Amino acid sequence: PHSPFPIPHSPFLPVVAVGAVALLLLSSNPVALIALPALALYAAFLAWRTRSWSVLGRGAWAIGLGLGLAAFFWLPALVERDWVQTDRLLSGYLNYRHHFVYLHQLLYSPWGYGLSLPGPEDGMSFGLGPVHLALLITSLLLAWKSGGRLRRAEESWGHFWFFVALLGLTAFLVTDNSIWLWDALPLLQYLEFPWRILVLAAVATAFLCGFPFLAVPGTRPRRRLLAALLGGLLLTGLGHARPEGYSNTTDAEYSPAVIATTGIEVTTAREYEPIWVDQRPPMPAPSDRLLLLAGQVRVLKSRVTGHRLEWLVEADGPAYLRAAISYYPGWRLTVDGRPHPLTVQNRYGLIDFSLESGLHQVVLAFGSTPLRSWATALSGMALLLLGLTAFRERGAAKRLTCALA
């Protein structure tokens, strides 16, 4: 009854809530960093509206269990971030100070496919949208003219003010008025682009667009308003759906082998390179990912995957070799089934090792670390708790059904 969109009680709702939080964490690090505090604020708001600690507890349980379910991913990424060169996100073009939005750009900025630039002449738009702004103004006028009567009659208007506040907070955080806050919160700086927080504006304005319907009596007028709303969104946004251009590419150009040899990446400044890499290797890696530095060897057989490299090597005397794979904690080397020492003593951050004379089965495999194992166990515990929660909710739903019957 305290939600603008009441949903019947279901034992699967906690599972859906926890799963949504976990999937959010797994989908995008920046979006998760932005959305989780907003979800916590919303849970606190619902608890305040209902004057219920139970609502706050259920919200905290859903968020906490979602965090636990995705701990195998986000916990190592957060703790081990010093092992990759994330400091590149804070320098040069990527520094957050270059990418604040001007207030007038939220009201209007031309649509484009360019880059975010220092100053107001960006090649992309940060506008909230004319239809969304019009409905926001309409909702504010309705709330003011009602003198509180409409707000008291409709529980949903409490949510209206929450999303207005969320939109205001978003506008504050994306403009340089909040630069002091960004300077004080180092973790926030890794978002690179303050305008990423506009994802909250998209959610807030989507909710706010529905509130004028509360002031329109009757089904037919509401249908007309809905038709006008959809028509306005199509007229103002359809032109943005066109692509800037087309590229003539084939699937073969993005095969795993091509990606491995050409070094195609999804990073902006190679910020996820291990800290042991000072310089990129001058030549592409061979197909078997094995380089001879000293001695004489013959590679009789090789098998290479993303996390495991195997070679059958015959060495004519002592030999020194290099695996063309960047070192990162978790790589382990075995020779003839026994652990073997490896070193990283080159500017490329590649793995070096030595072999004695003879025939050897060499395996380089990427495994876990104590932290990653602990995080995976935490996710397993969260999954178990989620199952117990669903079982408990199902029992509560059955008891409620019996009581009503």
TORMI-626156 format. One record per residue (C-alpha): residue in three letters; residue number from 1; x, y, z. Coordinates in nm, 4 decimals, decimal comma. Layout:
residues N
rest;nr;c1;c2;c3
ALA;NUM;X;Y;Z
...
This chain:
residues 405
rest;nr;c1;c2;c3
PRO;1;0,0000;0,0000;0,0000
HIS;2;0,2934;0,2360;0,0393
SER;3;0,4229;0,1808;-0,3142
PRO;4;0,3031;0,3721;-0,6218
PHE;5;0,2810;0,0334;-0,7937
PRO;6;0,1466;-0,2206;-0,5374
ILE;7;0,2648;-0,5773;-0,6003
PRO;8;0,0923;-0,8816;-0,4508
HIS;9;0,2963;-1,0650;-0,1887
SER;10;0,4985;-1,3480;-0,3364
PRO;11;0,7681;-1,5685;-0,1832
PHE;12;0,9755;-1,5077;-0,4945
LEU;13;0,9986;-1,1294;-0,4458
PRO;14;1,3021;-1,1491;-0,2096
VAL;15;1,4755;-1,3762;-0,4597
VAL;16;1,4041;-1,1302;-0,7398
ALA;17;1,5273;-0,8355;-0,5301
VAL;18;1,8504;-1,0088;-0,4269
GLY;19;1,9099;-1,1357;-0,7798
ALA;20;1,8579;-0,7874;-0,9227
VAL;21;2,1174;-0,6404;-0,6855
ALA;22;2,3664;-0,9173;-0,7682
LEU;23;2,3154;-0,8800;-1,1442
LEU;24;2,3596;-0,5042;-1,1115
LEU;25;2,6975;-0,5603;-0,9463
LEU;26;2,8011;-0,8072;-1,2163
SER;27;2,6893;-0,5895;-1,5068
SER;28;2,8896;-0,2697;-1,4599
ASN;29;3,1268;-0,1455;-1,1912
PRO;30;3,0442;0,2264;-1,2419
VAL;31;2,6675;0,1689;-1,2493
ALA;32;2,6879;-0,0465;-0,9353
LEU;33;2,8862;0,2237;-0,7557
ILE;34;2,6165;0,4757;-0,8484
ALA;35;2,3044;0,2652;-0,7994
LEU;36;2,3746;0,0905;-0,4676
PRO;37;2,3690;0,4114;-0,2575
ALA;38;2,0473;0,5127;-0,4354
LEU;39;1,8905;0,1744;-0,3512
ALA;40;1,9951;0,2172;0,0124
LEU;41;1,8379;0,5647;0,0199
TYR;42;1,5164;0,4261;-0,1265
ALA;43;1,5015;0,1497;0,1361
ALA;44;1,5532;0,4108;0,4091
PHE;45;1,2805;0,6261;0,2531
LEU;46;1,0310;0,3358;0,2495
ALA;47;1,1115;0,2598;0,6124
TRP;48;1,0559;0,6243;0,7073
ARG;49;0,7260;0,6405;0,5180
THR;50;0,5941;0,3247;0,6825
ARG;51;0,7554;0,3947;1,0216
SER;52;0,8726;0,0340;1,0106
TRP;53;1,2076;-0,1129;1,1070
SER;54;1,0968;-0,4306;0,9317
VAL;55;1,0899;-0,2536;0,5942
LEU;56;1,4390;-0,1167;0,6565
GLY;57;1,5592;-0,4610;0,7591
ARG;58;1,4160;-0,6265;0,4480
GLY;59;1,5759;-0,3632;0,2256
ALA;60;1,9122;-0,4004;0,3988
TRP;61;1,8804;-0,7809;0,3776
ALA;62;1,8145;-0,7673;0,0011
ILE;63;2,1065;-0,5324;-0,0639
GLY;64;2,3424;-0,7163;0,1707
LEU;65;2,2546;-1,0585;0,0319
GLY;66;2,2924;-0,9263;-0,3237
LEU;67;2,6374;-0,7971;-0,2307
GLY;68;2,7240;-1,1368;-0,0874
LEU;69;2,5954;-1,3210;-0,3922
ALA;70;2,8223;-1,1168;-0,6214
ALA;71;3,1162;-1,1062;-0,3770
PHE;72;3,3156;-1,3521;-0,5889
PHE;73;3,3411;-1,0737;-0,8478
TRP;74;3,3395;-0,7345;-0,6799
LEU;75;3,5430;-0,8139;-0,3680
PRO;76;3,8640;-0,9238;-0,5495
ALA;77;3,8143;-0,6441;-0,8031
LEU;78;3,8009;-0,3884;-0,5221
VAL;79;4,0764;-0,5266;-0,2996
GLU;80;4,3134;-0,6181;-0,5835
ARG;81;4,2717;-0,2939;-0,7785
ASP;82;4,6242;-0,1883;-0,6735
TRP;83;4,7586;-0,4792;-0,8809
VAL;84;4,6378;-0,3135;-1,2004
GLN;85;4,7113;0,0333;-1,3309
THR;86;4,3825;0,1991;-1,2357
ASP;87;4,5758;0,5186;-1,1573
ARG;88;4,5569;0,5863;-1,5313
LEU;89;4,1875;0,6623;-1,4793
LEU;90;4,2850;0,9684;-1,2762
SER;91;4,5298;1,1317;-1,5161
GLY;92;4,5165;1,3196;-1,8441
TYR;93;4,1952;1,3201;-2,0411
LEU;94;4,0283;1,0692;-1,8090
ASN;95;4,0595;1,2822;-1,4960
TYR;96;3,7139;1,3467;-1,3541
ARG;97;3,7757;1,7230;-1,3291
HIS;98;3,7516;1,7507;-1,7091
HIS;99;3,4051;1,5991;-1,7389
PHE;100;3,1609;1,7901;-1,5226
VAL;101;2,8352;1,8985;-1,6836
TYR;102;2,7136;2,2578;-1,7010
LEU;103;2,3646;2,3153;-1,5624
HIS;104;2,2289;2,4489;-1,8909
GLN;105;2,3390;2,1256;-2,0626
LEU;106;2,0866;1,9345;-1,8531
LEU;107;1,8129;2,1539;-1,9981
TYR;108;1,9427;2,1422;-2,3534
SER;109;2,2526;2,0194;-2,5310
PRO;110;2,2764;1,9144;-2,8989
TRP;111;2,2667;1,5464;-2,9802
GLY;112;2,5932;1,4052;-3,1128
TYR;113;2,8263;1,1067;-3,1277
GLY;114;3,1413;1,2840;-3,0136
LEU;115;3,3408;1,2765;-2,6922
SER;116;3,3039;1,4396;-2,3549
LEU;117;3,5376;1,7385;-2,3475
PRO;118;3,6485;1,9989;-2,0926
GLY;119;3,4105;2,2944;-2,1079
PRO;120;3,0565;2,3138;-2,2476
GLU;121;3,1400;2,2185;-2,6081
ASP;122;3,0930;1,8448;-2,5681
GLY;123;3,0268;1,6180;-2,8620
MET;124;2,7468;1,4362;-2,6790
SER;125;2,4203;1,5400;-2,5190
PHE;126;2,3447;1,5500;-2,1468
GLY;127;1,9905;1,6857;-2,1803
LEU;128;1,7188;1,5308;-1,9667
GLY;129;1,4723;1,5551;-2,2551
PRO;130;1,1986;1,8101;-2,3346
VAL;131;0,9097;1,5714;-2,2617
HIS;132;1,0563;1,4686;-1,9263
LEU;133;1,1194;1,8306;-1,8286
ALA;134;0,7653;1,9311;-1,9301
LEU;135;0,6109;1,6536;-1,7213
LEU;136;0,8385;1,7356;-1,4283
ILE;137;0,7259;2,0997;-1,4348
THR;138;0,3624;1,9878;-1,4671
SER;139;0,3986;1,7580;-1,1659
LEU;140;0,5586;2,0346;-0,9576
LEU;141;0,2782;2,2757;-1,0471
LEU;142;0,0147;2,0181;-0,9563
ALA;143;0,1814;1,9484;-0,6231
TRP;144;0,2012;2,3236;-0,5470
LYS;145;-0,1536;2,4086;-0,6520
SER;146;-0,3049;2,1184;-0,4629
GLY;147;-0,1952;2,2776;-0,1374
GLY;148;-0,1137;1,9352;0,0010
ARG;149;-0,4633;1,7908;-0,0497
LEU;150;-0,3640;1,5755;-0,3469
ARG;151;-0,0479;1,4672;-0,1744
ARG;152;-0,2360;1,3512;0,1327
ALA;153;-0,4956;1,1714;-0,0776
GLU;154;-0,2414;0,9899;-0,2849
GLU;155;0,0296;0,7964;-0,1005
SER;156;0,2279;0,7946;-0,4232
TRP;157;0,3057;1,1652;-0,3946
GLY;158;0,5521;1,0833;-0,1201
HIS;159;0,7459;0,8927;-0,3838
PHE;160;0,7158;1,1932;-0,6094
TRP;161;0,9168;1,4068;-0,3677
PHE;162;1,1714;1,1299;-0,3205
PHE;163;1,2425;1,1161;-0,6941
VAL;164;1,2460;1,4965;-0,7156
ALA;165;1,5112;1,4936;-0,4439
LEU;166;1,7018;1,2184;-0,6250
LEU;167;1,6956;1,4224;-0,9453
GLY;168;1,8217;1,7286;-0,7577
LEU;169;2,1016;1,5263;-0,5985
THR;170;2,1978;1,3951;-0,9418
ALA;171;2,2107;1,7480;-1,0873
PHE;172;2,4353;1,8511;-0,7982
LEU;173;2,6752;1,5586;-0,8389
VAL;174;2,7243;1,5957;-1,2157
THR;175;2,8060;1,9684;-1,2031
ASP;176;3,1266;2,1220;-1,0721
ASN;177;2,9403;2,2514;-0,7654
SER;178;3,0191;1,9095;-0,6162
ILE;179;3,3894;1,9090;-0,7030
TRP;180;3,4800;1,9350;-0,3337
LEU;181;3,2901;1,6113;-0,2694
TRP;182;3,4656;1,4346;-0,5575
ASP;183;3,8011;1,5516;-0,4224
ALA;184;3,7154;1,4114;-0,0796
LEU;185;3,5961;1,0667;-0,1995
PRO;186;3,8758;0,8811;-0,3841
LEU;187;3,6553;0,5855;-0,4793
LEU;188;3,4120;0,8207;-0,6535
GLN;189;3,6925;0,9504;-0,8742
TYR;190;3,7231;0,6148;-1,0497
LEU;191;3,3929;0,6827;-1,2239
GLU;192;3,6068;0,9015;-1,4570
PHE;193;3,3025;1,0853;-1,5922
PRO;194;3,0702;1,2586;-1,3417
TRP;195;2,7943;1,2551;-1,6045
ARG;196;2,7695;0,8787;-1,5579
ILE;197;2,5574;0,9603;-1,2533
LEU;198;2,2883;1,0769;-1,4966
VAL;199;2,1793;0,7127;-1,4966
LEU;200;1,9958;0,8091;-1,1759
ALA;201;1,8310;1,0980;-1,3592
ALA;202;1,7007;0,8519;-1,6169
VAL;203;1,5371;0,6469;-1,3415
ALA;204;1,4049;0,9505;-1,1526
THR;205;1,2514;1,1207;-1,4570
ALA;206;1,0961;0,7905;-1,5709
PHE;207;0,9054;0,7745;-1,2415
LEU;208;0,8214;1,1453;-1,2388
CYS;209;0,6648;1,1248;-1,5847
GLY;210;0,3899;0,9055;-1,4423
PHE;211;0,2744;1,1328;-1,1625
PRO;212;0,0607;1,3764;-1,3693
PHE;213;-0,1679;1,0790;-1,4310
LEU;214;-0,2634;1,0901;-1,0616
ALA;215;-0,4272;1,4298;-1,1146
VAL;216;-0,6213;1,3281;-1,4260
PRO;217;-0,9625;1,1779;-1,3397
GLY;218;-1,1167;0,9044;-1,5525
THR;219;-0,9779;0,6337;-1,7743
ARG;220;-1,0323;0,8065;-2,1090
PRO;221;-0,8438;1,1301;-2,0235
ARG;222;-0,5567;0,9226;-1,8888
ARG;223;-0,5408;0,7254;-2,2119
ARG;224;-0,5294;1,0491;-2,4093
LEU;225;-0,2511;1,1802;-2,1889
LEU;226;-0,0612;0,8544;-2,2348
ALA;227;-0,0995;0,8768;-2,6134
ALA;228;0,0280;1,2371;-2,6077
LEU;229;0,3210;1,1341;-2,3863
LEU;230;0,4250;0,8479;-2,6136
GLY;231;0,3854;1,0653;-2,9214
GLY;232;0,6053;1,3355;-2,7701
LEU;233;0,8744;1,0844;-2,6767
LEU;234;0,8749;0,9426;-3,0303
LEU;235;0,8840;1,2830;-3,1997
THR;236;1,1684;1,4156;-2,9856
GLY;237;1,3715;1,0951;-2,9653
LEU;238;1,3260;0,9109;-3,2916
GLY;239;1,5975;1,1131;-3,4654
HIS;240;1,8482;1,0002;-3,2044
ALA;241;1,8046;0,6374;-3,3066
ARG;242;1,9887;0,6768;-3,6344
PRO;243;2,3496;0,5511;-3,6431
GLU;244;2,6299;0,7944;-3,7119
GLY;245;2,7681;0,5618;-3,9775
TYR;246;2,8442;0,2030;-4,0676
SER;247;3,1632;-0,0028;-4,0479
ASN;248;3,2497;-0,2823;-4,2870
THR;249;3,3648;-0,5570;-4,0517
THR;250;3,3298;-0,9335;-4,0417
ASP;251;3,3161;-1,1849;-3,7584
ALA;252;3,6587;-1,3118;-3,8601
GLU;253;3,8123;-0,9756;-3,7661
TYR;254;3,7084;-1,0315;-3,4053
SER;255;3,7887;-1,3986;-3,3627
PRO;256;3,9764;-1,5014;-3,0437
ALA;257;4,2967;-1,5502;-3,2425
VAL;258;4,2783;-1,2019;-3,3963
ILE;259;4,2004;-1,0423;-3,0616
ALA;260;4,4990;-1,2181;-2,9049
THR;261;4,7450;-1,1180;-3,1771
THR;262;4,6262;-0,7589;-3,2341
GLY;263;4,5634;-0,6692;-2,8710
ILE;264;4,2039;-0,5477;-2,9111
GLU;265;4,0848;-0,4119;-2,5764
VAL;266;3,7736;-0,2623;-2,4221
THR;267;3,9669;-0,0348;-2,1868
THR;268;4,0256;0,3346;-2,2446
ALA;269;4,3860;0,3707;-2,1294
ARG;270;4,4861;0,0073;-2,0696
GLU;271;4,3999;0,0737;-1,7068
TYR;272;4,3616;-0,2969;-1,6297
GLU;273;4,7151;-0,3911;-1,7268
PRO;274;4,8998;-0,5512;-1,4336
ILE;275;5,1385;-0,3206;-1,2529
TRP;276;5,4289;-0,5436;-1,3605
VAL;277;5,3847;-0,4244;-1,7208
ASP;278;5,6025;-0,1204;-1,7941
GLN;279;5,6124;-0,1636;-2,1708
ARG;280;5,4196;-0,3600;-2,4300
PRO;281;5,6153;-0,6414;-2,6054
PRO;282;5,7489;-0,5215;-2,9412
MET;283;5,6211;-0,8256;-3,1339
PRO;284;5,2983;-1,0269;-3,1232
ALA;285;5,3100;-1,3463;-2,9202
PRO;286;5,3625;-1,6754;-3,1064
SER;287;5,0699;-1,9121;-3,1283
ASP;288;5,2086;-2,1402;-2,8571
ARG;289;5,2867;-1,8404;-2,6294
LEU;290;5,6384;-1,9718;-2,5562
LEU;291;5,9589;-1,7739;-2,6179
LEU;292;6,3134;-1,9103;-2,5916
LEU;293;6,5560;-1,6779;-2,4136
ALA;294;6,8580;-1,9080;-2,3745
GLY;295;6,9495;-2,2687;-2,4555
GLN;296;6,8007;-2,5090;-2,7078
VAL;297;6,4524;-2,6578;-2,6814
ARG;298;6,1922;-2,8217;-2,9033
VAL;299;5,8241;-2,7734;-2,8388
LEU;300;5,6710;-3,1102;-2,9255
LYS;301;5,3147;-3,0270;-2,8292
SER;302;5,1248;-2,7261;-2,7011
ARG;303;4,7745;-2,6424;-2,5878
VAL;304;4,6767;-2,2819;-2,5081
THR;305;4,3550;-2,1497;-2,3524
GLY;306;4,2732;-1,8288;-2,1701
HIS;307;4,3563;-1,9664;-1,8257
ARG;308;4,5821;-2,2661;-1,8950
LEU;309;4,8919;-2,3159;-2,1111
GLU;310;5,0481;-2,6588;-2,1587
TRP;311;5,3697;-2,7521;-2,3407
LEU;312;5,5610;-3,0731;-2,3959
VAL;313;5,9192;-2,9471;-2,4185
GLU;314;6,2463;-3,1272;-2,4871
ALA;315;6,5506;-2,9307;-2,3695
ASP;316;6,9065;-3,0001;-2,4857
GLY;317;7,0682;-2,8767;-2,1672
PRO;318;6,9617;-2,5988;-1,9310
ALA;319;6,7219;-2,3512;-2,0913
TYR;320;6,5540;-2,0241;-1,9983
LEU;321;6,2060;-1,9557;-2,1386
ARG;322;5,9360;-1,6930;-2,1282
ALA;323;5,5608;-1,7424;-2,1364
ALA;324;5,4002;-1,4664;-2,3399
ILE;325;5,1336;-1,3970;-2,0802
SER;326;5,1224;-1,1064;-1,8363
TYR;327;5,1855;-1,2053;-1,4777
TYR;328;4,9090;-1,1581;-1,2244
PRO;329;4,8778;-1,3211;-0,8809
GLY;330;4,7158;-1,6578;-0,9323
TRP;331;4,9394;-1,7898;-1,2109
ARG;332;5,1119;-2,1115;-1,1024
LEU;333;5,3768;-2,3118;-1,2862
THR;334;5,4275;-2,6866;-1,2629
VAL;335;5,6950;-2,8927;-1,4368
ASP;336;5,6360;-3,2665;-1,4590
GLY;337;5,3535;-3,2323;-1,2071
ARG;338;5,5591;-3,0502;-0,9411
PRO;339;5,5452;-2,6783;-0,8469
HIS;340;5,8173;-2,4820;-1,0204
PRO;341;5,9407;-2,1273;-0,9484
LEU;342;5,8624;-1,8472;-1,1922
THR;343;5,9959;-1,4934;-1,2101
VAL;344;5,8902;-1,1584;-1,3541
GLN;345;6,2175;-0,9779;-1,4286
ASN;346;6,1389;-0,8048;-1,7556
ARG;347;5,9782;-0,4732;-1,8425
TYR;348;5,6975;-0,6494;-2,0268
GLY;349;5,5604;-0,8164;-1,7132
LEU;350;5,5830;-1,1613;-1,8755
ILE;351;5,6494;-1,4859;-1,6910
ASP;352;6,0010;-1,6327;-1,7073
PHE;353;6,1159;-1,9761;-1,5932
SER;354;6,4055;-2,2180;-1,6349
LEU;355;6,4220;-2,5851;-1,7346
GLU;356;6,6792;-2,8543;-1,6896
SER;357;6,7865;-3,0877;-1,9682
GLY;358;6,5356;-3,3518;-2,0723
LEU;359;6,1712;-3,3994;-2,1662
HIS;360;5,9268;-3,1966;-1,9548
GLN;361;5,5538;-3,1470;-1,9253
VAL;362;5,5122;-2,7772;-1,8445
VAL;363;5,1772;-2,6368;-1,7268
LEU;364;5,1052;-2,2720;-1,6503
ALA;365;4,7574;-2,2383;-1,5014
PHE;366;4,5665;-1,9468;-1,3558
GLY;367;4,4158;-2,0292;-1,0195
SER;368;4,2721;-1,8665;-0,7133
THR;369;4,4213;-1,6679;-0,4265
PRO;370;4,3139;-1,6814;-0,0593
LEU;371;4,1041;-1,3675;-0,1073
ARG;372;3,9301;-1,5004;-0,4187
SER;373;3,8617;-1,8333;-0,2501
TRP;374;3,7158;-1,6546;0,0514
ALA;375;3,5011;-1,4319;-0,1725
THR;376;3,3725;-1,7360;-0,3614
ALA;377;3,2855;-1,9070;-0,0328
LEU;378;3,1017;-1,5899;0,0735
SER;379;2,8966;-1,6018;-0,2469
GLY;380;2,8156;-1,9671;-0,1773
MET;381;2,6964;-1,8793;0,1734
ALA;382;2,4826;-1,5980;0,0318
LEU;383;2,3274;-1,8380;-0,2193
LEU;384;2,2413;-2,0771;0,0646
LEU;385;2,0860;-1,7927;0,2663
LEU;386;1,8874;-1,6864;-0,0397
GLY;387;1,7414;-2,0361;-0,0678
LEU;388;1,6521;-2,0340;0,3023
THR;389;1,4922;-1,6910;0,2625
ALA;390;1,2751;-1,8093;-0,0268
PHE;391;1,1739;-2,1167;0,1760
ARG;392;1,0840;-1,8983;0,4760
GLU;393;0,8851;-1,6539;0,2620
ARG;394;0,6984;-1,9395;0,1008
GLY;395;0,5995;-2,0719;0,4426
ALA;396;0,4862;-1,7255;0,5521
ALA;397;0,2752;-1,6889;0,2360
LYS;398;0,1072;-2,0266;0,2986
ARG;399;0,0275;-1,9331;0,6599
LEU;400;-0,1189;-1,5998;0,5445
THR;401;-0,3349;-1,7778;0,2849
CYS;402;-0,4642;-2,0226;0,5453
ALA;403;-0,5419;-1,7413;0,7890
LEU;404;-0,7384;-1,5487;0,5252
ALA;405;-0,9269;-1,8617;0,4252
